[in-house]
Amino acid sequence: MKKLSEGESIPSISLLNSNGKFVSLQSFRGKKIILFFYPKDMTPGCTTEACNLRDNYAVLQSKGFEIIGISTDNETSHTKFASKYQLPYFLLSDINKDAVNAFGVWGEKKFMGKTYHGTFRTTFIVDENGVILNRIDKVDTKNHSQQILKLISN
């Protein structure tokens, strides 16, 4: 599977938001976005990452960025997750795995001796034209906003 990287354009994909309405990634053209893929709502690492982005949302917005989280969970799960942790940004549902496959963040994983397929925690920083500026494969869930800020400040 091809992994999208710096200099490439993000694909034109529409995903369900937590209200059950389709949102196109192309609708964010003209805005800079932080697009973070995460494995599963309500899990410890994903909650830590989502809350770190929530806690630094105003700072990231002041730099001109919108935040979009994508997982393969359904929109009902996203609604509960966003409500429970007061997440102020978009969560999109990729139940058909269109986005995770297009971005190259879906594949074989191992955990506690078991092999399965899942989402690799990955973040893309995208410019106003839909071009990937940075790809973060080693996400520090506790300090993810700081990772991002370091990259966009250069």
C-alpha positions in Angstrom: 0.0 0.0 0.0 1.3 3.4 -0.9 1.7 5.9 1.9 1.0 9.5 1.1 3.8 11.8 2.1 5.1 15.4 1.9 4.4 17.2 -1.3 1.4 15.0 -2.4 -2.2 16.2 -2.5 -4.8 14.7 -0.2 -7.4 12.6 -2.0 -10.9 13.8 -2.7 -12.8 11.7 -0.2 -16.2 12.2 1.6 -16.7 10.8 5.0 -19.6 10.9 7.5 -19.5 13.4 10.3 -21.0 12.8 13.7 -24.4 14.1 12.4 -24.5 11.5 9.7 -23.8 14.1 6.9 -21.1 13.6 4.3 -18.2 16.0 4.5 -15.6 16.2 1.7 -12.0 16.7 2.5 -12.0 19.0 -0.5 -14.4 21.3 1.3 -11.5 22.3 3.5 -9.6 23.8 0.5 -8.5 27.3 1.4 -7.9 26.3 5.0 -4.8 24.7 6.6 -5.7 21.4 8.3 -4.3 19.0 10.9 -5.6 15.6 9.8 -5.1 13.0 12.5 -5.8 9.3 12.0 -6.4 7.3 15.2 -7.3 3.7 15.9 -10.4 3.8 18.1 -12.6 6.1 20.1 -12.5 5.9 23.9 -9.2 4.0 24.1 -6.5 5.3 26.4 -3.9 6.4 23.7 -6.6 7.9 21.4 -8.2 9.7 24.3 -4.9 11.2 25.4 -4.1 12.3 21.9 -7.6 13.8 21.3 -7.6 15.6 24.6 -4.1 17.0 24.0 -5.3 18.5 20.7 -8.5 19.8 22.5 -6.4 21.5 25.1 -4.3 23.2 22.5 -7.1 23.8 20.0 -7.1 27.6 20.4 -3.4 27.8 19.8 -3.6 25.7 16.7 -6.5 27.7 15.4 -4.6 30.9 16.0 -2.0 29.5 13.6 -4.8 29.1 11.0 -5.4 25.4 11.4 -8.6 23.4 11.5 -8.4 20.0 13.1 -10.0 16.8 11.7 -9.8 13.4 13.4 -10.5 10.3 11.4 -11.1 6.7 12.6 -13.0 3.7 11.3 -15.5 4.1 14.2 -19.1 5.0 13.2 -20.6 8.4 13.7 -22.5 7.3 16.9 -19.2 6.4 18.5 -17.7 9.7 17.4 -20.7 11.6 18.9 -20.2 9.9 22.3 -16.4 10.4 22.2 -16.7 14.1 21.3 -19.4 14.7 23.9 -17.6 12.9 26.7 -14.3 14.7 26.2 -15.7 18.0 24.8 -13.8 17.8 21.6 -14.3 21.0 19.6 -13.1 19.8 16.2 -14.4 17.6 13.5 -14.4 13.8 13.8 -15.1 11.9 10.6 -16.1 8.3 10.3 -14.3 6.0 7.8 -16.3 2.8 8.2 -15.6 1.8 4.6 -11.8 2.4 5.1 -11.6 4.7 2.1 -9.5 7.3 3.8 -7.2 5.0 5.8 -6.4 3.1 2.6 -6.0 6.2 0.4 -3.6 7.8 2.9 -1.7 4.5 3.5 -2.4 4.3 7.2 -4.2 0.9 7.4 -2.3 -2.3 7.7 -1.2 -5.3 9.7 -0.5 -4.6 13.4 0.6 -6.8 16.3 -0.5 -6.5 19.9 0.0 -8.9 22.7 1.0 -11.7 20.3 -2.0 -11.2 18.1 -1.9 -10.0 14.5 -4.8 -7.9 13.1 -5.4 -5.1 10.7 -6.0 -1.6 12.0 -5.2 2.1 11.7 -1.7 3.4 12.2 -1.7 6.5 14.4 -0.6 9.1 11.8 -1.0 12.9 11.4 -0.8 15.0 8.3 -0.3 18.7 8.2 -1.9 20.0 5.1 -1.7 23.5 3.4 -4.6 25.6 2.0 -4.2 23.9 -1.4 -4.6 20.4 0.0 -0.9 19.5 -0.2 0.7 17.6 2.6 3.4 19.6 4.3 4.3 17.1 7.0 3.5 13.5 7.9 4.0 12.4 11.5 4.3 8.6 11.9 5.6 8.5 15.5 2.9 10.4 17.3 3.6 11.3 20.9 0.0 11.1 22.2 0.7 13.1 25.4 2.6 15.9 23.5 1.1 15.7 20.1 0.2 19.4 19.8 3.8 20.3 20.7 5.0 18.0 17.9 2.8 19.8 15.5 3.6 23.3 16.7 7.3 22.6 16.4 6.8 21.6 12.7 4.6 24.5 11.8 6.8 27.1 13.6 9.7 26.4 11.3 
